[in-house]
Amino acid sequence: EVQLVESGGGLVQPGGSLRLSCVASGFTFDDVAMSWVRQGPRKGLEWVSAVNWNGRNTYYADAVKGRFTISRDNAKNTLYLQMNSLKSEDTAVYYCARPLGVDSGYDLWGQGTQVTVSS
């Protein structure tokens, strides 16, 4: 089966940290770029970050730049998102997703993991 499975979400206080993981299966993970996308309450989808196939090129939305770090371990077919200095505005369901290309949407999504930043 072709799938992405996220984990690592939870409740964290403002200023705290979480690391999300996404395990891929059913496709050649090390051939493709990967992204993190989030959807906050009563909000649309917001692209968060992306990384190229070998992890050497990373990209971030302005809202998370300097606080979040995307990485991957191709030997483990796993994508990560390290989130530091979390803010209430980061509260969202976080999805890993496989992009079709630049500005071309996504063809595969995980089930999502909830991140709640609250005191």
TAKABEL-V522057 format. One record per run of one state. SS is the DSSP state (~ for helix, > for strand, _ for the rest). FROM is the first residue (numbers start at 1). TO is the last residue. If there is no record, write none. Layout:
# TAKABEL-V522057
ss->{SS & SS}
from->{FROM & FROM}
to->{TO & TO}
This chain:
# TAKABEL-V522057
ss->{_ & > & _ & > & _ & > & _ & ~ & _ & > & _ & > & _ & > & _ & > & ~ & _ & > & _ & ~ & _ & > & _ & > & _ & > & _}
from->{1 & 3 & 8 & 10 & 13 & 18 & 26 & 29 & 32 & 34 & 40 & 45 & 52 & 58 & 61 & 68 & 74 & 77 & 78 & 84 & 88 & 91 & 92 & 100 & 106 & 110 & 113 & 118}
to->{2 & 7 & 9 & 12 & 17 & 25 & 28 & 31 & 33 & 39 & 44 & 51 & 57 & 60 & 67 & 73 & 76 & 77 & 83 & 87 & 90 & 91 & 99 & 105 & 109 & 112 & 117 & 119}
